[in-house]
Amino acid sequence: MAKDLFPFLGTYVDRDHVFNVSRWADRIAWIILAIYMVDLLIALLTFYNQFVNNFWPAWIDTVIYLLSLIMRLSSGMLFFLALHAISRGLLILLDIEENTRRAARKQQVLPSSIAHDS
């Protein structure tokens, strides 16, 4: 009776769920990238505003501030690329599973057709 309630479908993953996770990872990646770009823009405008208002920090402070801007941009890009890789990686894994199943079905069909021909 339990076999009738839960039939084995030959797979352990729900394809729709994997597609949803992939889409959400892709959307969150773009949202994070937009947030980091706005943060970078605000930091650049603040830096520009300081120079326009004749606030000239020491050269080492300027270098440190510019390095922190580069770190902001690189961390945002890293998050974006990681989430994008997760999104694409899930889709690639689904393609591998589908191709493996297709190859297994073809291999099961070939021996039986050869046996009937002889």
N, C-alpha and C positions, 0 to 999 in steps of 0.2 A: 504494500500500500504506500509506503514511503517512497518507493521508486516512481510511482505514478505522480506524486506531488512534486518531486524535484527531479525532472529528467536531466541526464547528463548531456550537455550541448556540445561537448568536445572542446570547450575553451574555458579558461578560468577568469577571463577579463570581459567586462562589458564594453563593447566598442564605443557606444554612445557616451559612456562615462569618461573614457579616455579622450574622446574628441572634445568633451566639455572641459576637462582639465587642461587640454592643450590650448583651447580657445581662451580660457581664463588666464593661463600663463602668458599668452601672447598679449592680451589686453593689459594685464598688470605691468608687463614689460614696457609698453608704450606709456602708461600712466606714470611709472617711475621715471622714465626718461624725460617726460614733460616736466615733472616736478623738479628734477635736477637741472634742467635747462632754465627754468624760471629762477631757481636759486642762483645759478651762475650769472644770469642776467642781472639780478638784483645786486649781487656782489660786485659785478663789473660797474654798474651804475654808481654804487657807493664809492668804489675806488676812484671813478672819474669825478664824482662830486667832491671828494676830498682835494683833488688837485685843482679843480676849478675855484674852490674857496680858499686857495693859497695855504692849504695844510700840506706841507712838504715833509713827510717822514724821512727818517734816515734811510740810506740806500739799502741797508740790510733788512729793515722793516718792509720795504717795497718788495724785495726779493722773496721774503718769507710769505708775504701776502699773495704774490703771484704764484708761488709754489702751492699755497693752499687752494687757490683757484684751480690749478691743474689737478690737484688731488680730488677736488669736488667733481670735476668733469670725468676723471678716470673712474672714480667709484660709481658714478651714475651709469657710465658706459658698461662697467663690469656687471652691475646688476641687470642692465638691459640685455646684454649678451648672454648672461647665464639663464635668465628666464626665457629668452628666445631659443636658446639651445635646448632647454627642457621641452619647450613646445614642439620644436621640430624633431627632437629625439623620440618623443612619444609617437609621433606620426610615422617615423622611420621604423620603429619597433613594430607597429601595427602592420606596416607594409611587409616587413620580414616574416611576420607570422602568417599573413595571408599568402605570400609566395611559397612558404614552406608547406602550407596545407594544400595549395594547388599542385605543387610538385609531388606530394605524397599521393594525392588522388590520381594523378596521371600515372604514377608508378604502379598503383594498384590496378589500374585499368589495363595497362600494357601486358602483364603476364597472363591475365585471363584471356585476352584476345589472341595471344600467340598460342595458347593451349587449344583454343577452339579451331584455329586454322589448320593445325596438323592432324 
